[in-house]
Amino acid sequence: MQKCFDTEKRIRLGIWGLGRGSSFIKAANAVNIDIVAGCDYSEDLREKFRQACPDAFITADQKEFLSFKNMDAVLIATYFEDHAGHTILALEAGFHVMCEVTSFFTPAEGVRVVEAVERSGKVYNLLENYPFTKENLYLAKLWKDGFFGEFQYGEFEYLHECRTLCYSYNAPGGPPVEPGYAAHSWRSWLDFHYYNTHSLGPLMKITSLRPVEVTAFPEAIPLPGYLPGSGMSKPCPSLIRMSNGGVMRNLCGATTGDYHACKRIWGTRAAAESLGHGLELRIGAAGSGMRTPITPEWPELGELAETAGHGGGDFWELYYFARQILTGEPAPWTIYDACDITLAGIMAVRSHEAGGKPMPIPDFRDPKVRERFRSDEGAMKRPFDPARIFPDGHDPAKTGIFNSLMLQLIRKSALLRRACDGVAVYAQISDSENRLKVIQYLDQAHEQLPELREARKQAQELIAAYPACPAAEALRSALTLAEPDIQDPALEEKLLRKISELLALNK
């Protein structure tokens, strides 16, 4: 295996939060990192981690984990609101830290994290991976070389309609959250502006600029299938002024069209865009300049990144962290950069709560600025308590099916909707592969129709039992996903007939 560093020294890493955290196991060895410990409250995740790292110390107790002295660093991938507290505990226990996004939930927490990092003398890196895809690393190099000139304007997007993650663990298709009558601890309600890093992060690292001001108008139209008032249910656009005076539109949130890494960026000498079909440059310092597709190449060690998650970004996060510990060369995401991007999200939330009022983004490099926010614990008001989406005194034997029921309604309704919508535009679908997909969707929807109807029946019974609660509102909303087709008593016959018609057309 190719060596990344000219040293035999190893970094002993413990992972705190074994859902997302375990995805780093495969890439760790190549960057002189040994996984020696893991901590998670989930017995299932601990067992999966044990199978991957049989010699590691494994516990559900955070005190035992932080007391384990045979490690040098901690990767924090715990719940969103816990990052600041867990970072401080790990630093005070004497460990280097890399932390999943974002770094803290309130400005006051940010002050405490910055000062804990400064006191400790330890390495702190934010685990924001989207700047380190092949395209973004290539654009960053061109920018550093002066190819694009001065930044004028950019549009970056991270759209992730993650309804199912309100009710399941870790990834689409994952098991329901337990207990089944309680929604996910933060994915069910968090305002998506807080999760701004996958779109703002690439612009920051391509241009080396920091955000200084943000404005975000309130979005009023949610997608169905979320709990009422969820901040994850809507598109969350903001306009951000960068430190050179240029502006970006930062678009994150939930829509009916996901784009996890789309971007358009304009400099005074050249422009670039990547909208899901490869990278293109517009060169020649003019609007009429030559437009050309580009095939970017990895920097050295890129072949190791190819097999890592998030387009190679997970490898580079580990690499930069290890490099800083082993050589002292700073990684791209220092604690101060982490504050910039985290505070941009916090201030975007405050802006839309104030009707779109522009909000300055404080620079926590300055102790005087930090002092102004030392007691600022302001955060979004939760629209509901994820652990109490049913009334007090509810019957767990009845309500325990809620999460699995929501997952069935969302997944099966979306399949039926996809099939019926495909039929509506079938004549205009231009390629045979997608026409075939419509037929496959019809076949799958027909097969799952009895299960969908049974799930709807159970949902209506649960609504009738507890009509005035967040869970009932979510169920009512989810029932609209398949309307009006599901109410048609002849739907099964119609689906079969349509399959036969389309198959005949494709012969």
Rosetta blueprint (number, residue, H / E / L):
1 M L
2 Q L
3 K L
4 C L
5 F L
6 D L
7 T L
8 E L
9 K L
10 R L
11 I E
12 R E
13 L E
14 G E
15 I E
16 W E
17 G L
18 L L
19 G L
20 R L
21 G H
22 S H
23 S H
24 F H
25 I H
26 K H
27 A H
28 A H
29 N H
30 A H
31 V H
32 N L
33 I E
34 D E
35 I E
36 V E
37 A E
38 G E
39 C E
40 D L
41 Y L
42 S L
43 E H
44 D H
45 L H
46 R H
47 E H
48 K H
49 F H
50 R H
51 Q H
52 A H
53 C L
54 P L
55 D L
56 A L
57 F E
58 I E
59 T E
60 A L
61 D L
62 Q H
63 K H
64 E H
65 F H
66 L H
67 S H
68 F L
69 K L
70 N L
71 M L
72 D L
73 A E
74 V E
75 L E
76 I E
77 A L
78 T L
79 Y L
80 F H
81 E H
82 D H
83 H H
84 A H
85 G H
86 H H
87 T H
88 I H
89 L H
90 A H
91 L H
92 E H
93 A L
94 G L
95 F L
96 H E
97 V E
98 M E
99 C E
100 E E
101 V L
102 T L
103 S L
104 F L
105 F L
106 T L
107 P H
108 A H
109 E H
110 G H
111 V H
112 R H
113 V H
114 V H
115 E H
116 A H
117 V H
118 E H
119 R H
120 S H
121 G L
122 K L
123 V L
124 Y E
125 N E
126 L E
127 L E
128 E L
129 N L
130 Y H
131 P H
132 F H
133 T L
134 K H
135 E H
136 N H
137 L H
138 Y H
139 L H
140 A H
141 K H
142 L H
143 W H
144 K H
145 D L
146 G L
147 F L
148 F L
149 G L
150 E L
151 F E
152 Q E
153 Y E
154 G E
155 E E
156 F E
157 E E
158 Y E
159 L E
160 H L
161 E L
162 C L
163 R H
164 T H
165 L H
166 C H
167 Y L
168 S E
169 Y L
170 N L
171 A L
172 P L
173 G L
174 G L
175 P L
176 P E
177 V L
178 E L
179 P L
180 G L
181 Y L
182 A L
183 A L
184 H L
185 S L
186 W L
187 R L
188 S L
189 W L
190 L L
191 D L
192 F H
193 H H
194 Y H
195 Y H
196 N L
197 T H
198 H H
199 S H
200 L H
201 G H
202 P H
203 L H
204 M H
205 K H
206 I H
207 T H
208 S L
209 L L
210 R L
211 P E
212 V E
213 E E
214 V E
215 T E
216 A L
217 F L
218 P L
219 E L
220 A L
221 I L
222 P L
223 L L
224 P L
225 G L
226 Y L
227 L L
228 P L
229 G L
230 S L
231 G L
232 M L
233 S L
234 K L
235 P E
236 C E
237 P E
238 S E
239 L E
240 I E
241 R E
242 M E
243 S L
244 N L
245 G L
246 G L
247 V E
248 M E
249 R E
250 N E
251 L E
252 C E
253 G E
254 A L
255 T L
256 T L
257 G L
258 D L
259 Y E
260 H E
261 A E
262 C E
263 K E
264 R E
265 I E
266 W E
267 G E
268 T L
269 R L
270 A E
271 A E
272 A E
273 E E
274 S E
275 L L
276 G L
277 H L
278 G L
279 L E
280 E E
281 L E
282 R E
283 I E
284 G L
285 A L
286 A L
287 G L
288 S L
289 G L
290 M E
291 R E
292 T E
293 P E
294 I E
295 T L
296 P L
297 E L
298 W L
299 P L
300 E L
301 L L
302 G H
303 E H
304 L H
305 A H
306 E L
307 T L
308 A L
309 G L
310 H H
311 G H
312 G H
313 G H
314 D H
315 F H
316 W H
317 E H
318 L H
319 Y H
320 Y H
321 F H
322 A H
323 R H
324 Q H
325 I H
326 L H
327 T H
328 G L
329 E L
330 P L
331 A L
332 P L
333 W L
334 T L
335 I H
336 Y H
337 D H
338 A H
339 C H
340 D H
341 I H
342 T H
343 L H
344 A H
345 G H
346 I H
347 M H
348 A H
349 V H
350 R H
351 S H
352 H H
353 E H
354 A L
355 G L
356 G L
357 K L
358 P L
359 M E
360 P E
361 I L
362 P L
363 D L
364 F L
365 R L
366 D L
367 P H
368 K H
369 V H
370 R H
371 E H
372 R H
373 F L
374 R L
375 S L
376 D L
377 E L
378 G L
379 A L
380 M L
381 K L
382 R L
383 P L
384 F L
385 D L
386 P L
387 A L
388 R L
389 I L
390 F L
391 P L
392 D L
393 G L
394 H L
395 D L
396 P H
397 A H
398 K H
399 T H
400 G L
401 I L
402 F H
403 N H
404 S H
405 L H
406 M H
407 L H
408 Q H
409 L H
410 I H
411 R H
412 K H
413 S H
414 A H
415 L H
416 L H
417 R H
418 R H
419 A H
420 C H
421 D H
422 G H
423 V H
424 A H
425 V L
426 Y H
427 A H
428 Q H
429 I L
430 S L
431 D L
432 S H
433 E H
434 N H
435 R H
436 L H
437 K H
438 V H
439 I H
440 Q H
441 Y H
442 L H
443 D H
444 Q H
445 A H
446 H H
447 E H
448 Q H
449 L H
450 P H
451 E H
452 L H
453 R H
454 E H
455 A H
456 R H
457 K H
458 Q H
459 A H
460 Q H
461 E H
462 L H
463 I H
464 A H
465 A H
466 Y L
467 P L
468 A L
469 C L
470 P H
471 A H
472 A H
473 E H
474 A H
475 L H
476 R H
477 S H
478 A H
479 L H
480 T H
481 L H
482 A H
483 E L
484 P L
485 D H
486 I H
487 Q H
488 D L
489 P L
490 A L
491 L H
492 E H
493 E H
494 K H
495 L H
496 L H
497 R H
498 K H
499 I H
500 S H
501 E H
502 L H
503 L H
504 A H
505 L H
506 N L
507 K L
